[in-house]
């Protein structure tokens, strides 16, 4: 009955209001009216209204006068949760619980619980309790590249403002945890009681800086107010009233704080202070200096540059003005030292037809011995500095043409002699086969005939350290050009013998020759320089025949050594060079004119001088390799294991058919092999002389066996052994072969640490630890069993000399370098050696390093020798806070060198 009553009442309402007009949300529609004069004359009852008059057609041109109401959500919402998703339409709330994720507009939010009020445009996220009552699933809020991990967060999607409790944020190398964070907009955050640290454990860091007020502009800067340092939750008096940290992803210019120190003879000092200039994305510049209280000072300019897929490099210029003792004292001295290093490498893909590279290390010969701020004491043990700058280009013509321009430098730091080529030009035309077409197989004597053209030109300078880059240095330069046209061919005879034959035409041009004259005033012979063009031409012929012989000795498949394979490569060569006596003149050595000596005006030339004697030599050589097949220890493998017994065993000698005596050259024996799974390299060599010595220890034209001795007389021998092994196999992730990463190698030292490890005093954050390996070691370490990773390198050298019956060991030394991890974060190393000839310990360095998580501490000590010194460092590893450190060291006493 109630249902029928509802329909009756509803029908009554419609009948009562039948004459009313109803409109939709679009508003009232316009209708088309009919003028009175055109209306039909038939009259209708005004009380009657037709259905067509009630429902009038809508005008399509009508406009809405009301603004549409804005929707609640401005973007699509993506969300998910493990337990449930709850939508409350009355309160306009969306609730996600357990592993909740919400993606809306430009932010991502993950948390234990997320509540979105889409009427107020607010989002709340927080943690939830697990079955044990512990809070888990901390919110992770990500907007753009900024990530915040708070305990809870309230965020307005329209104003972009937010309140965050116990937020955790990473800005570059800094980890920031704030008690309360207020987010003003996308670019400004205000944090109260913020903890700033570089520790990975932001909740329980080993140290942090407590900033009462902090302003953060992500990707740009961090500005703090009153801040003090807290170590192990213990406040310290170390603090600053305010600080500014640039957070740009690009390089930022700034000051480099100096390190205070003191030296033996220069007094107190401030070292490695200066300014860093981030000039662009491709290159930078650091200007640093040292100042000592006795007036000594030093300047350094360091610049790195790189362009992706093009090139990269580094330039270091160092200058030191050193003052020893005090003015007026007898040991007072003033010297200047400098060093220039430049390294440039080009990406091979940038230009396959041209290449430019540079490796420069030049300067004062005593720089590494006398420097007050060097990177590696072991570099002082290096006796040679070398440099090379080269440009090469290939022209893809037919035939191909290659050219290169190179400037080289070699400097002996003991004799202070410098040899330079400024520059060396090399050009060559590829081989031309005149009797064979380009696509034809070159087989046989005639078709294999080929020749090419080579040009080598040099401007060579030999000078002393004191005359470097002075006018006299260039006046003594020697210039020469060498043209050579080699012609050769190769073919086989009797199927198994390979024959090669050829000749070489050589032409040398000099811009300066000499003339020897007897000086009546000094009663000596003077070498007078004759400037002007002069040339000589030589030629020679050579040929060789050789083959390869294989031999296998089988011992049976059941034997441990199943077979030994022996490969021999014998070779016989012949070379002939005629006499070029036409280029020789005579001079009077004593002015009497009775005894003349011959000389050539081309003596002392870059490419030598033409020979006067005829050379008609036959050479003999034999190379051997020995390889064994042994039964593999792994029983699952069916194939035997190949083991190299001798990589090479070579014999070589020659016979001069035109010599009047001592026609047979000494027999040279050399060989090498690898042992202990290729970890030990053994190389040896010996010289066996067939001729005897007279009473004055001079070689005579008599075989040693005919003089009552053996067939050969051992005149010299040497052996070197290098052994490198460790507690674990694998490659070292630290690339020590790259000079840009290994300062010791760049200084001219070794890749290994037999002469000590490199230490850059301007950047003491360098560590021997690998963070990833340290973390793995800590996880595997137990109370009963602790891993002790170690590595050891041995280098042994022995030299025997008996050329004049001295029968002595001239060199017998052992060098050792090793490191051991006492704990996952304690590393101890040593580099030392012993000279058995001098009966003394060689260069020795002790290294101790402690990884203090965010900090690093090390101690280097050279206890004995001319370079006795020590250095202690403790500081933060992060580059952002690298100025927070304490560095103390004692420099070597240069008076002992």
PyMOL commands that set and color helices and strands:
alter all, ss='L'
color gray80, all
select helices_A, chain A and resi 2-16+36-38+51-54+367-370+377-381+465-467+471-475+581-583+704-707+743-746+771-780+894-896
alter helices_A, ss='H'
color red, helices_A
select strands_A, chain A and resi 77-80+84-88+93-104+107-117+122-126+128-129+135-136+140-143+146-148+152-156+162-171+174-183+189-197+207-217+221-224+227-231+234-240+243-246+254-256+259-263+267-277+285-292+297-307+311-324+333-346+354-363+384-395+401-412+417-432+450-464+478-493+497-519+524-546+549-554+561-577+584-588+596-600+615-630+641-656+667-675+680-689+691-693+699-703+713-726+790-801+808-823+826-835+840-841+845-852+855-862+869-876+885-890
alter strands_A, ss='S'
color yellow, strands_A
deselect
rebuild
show_as cartoon
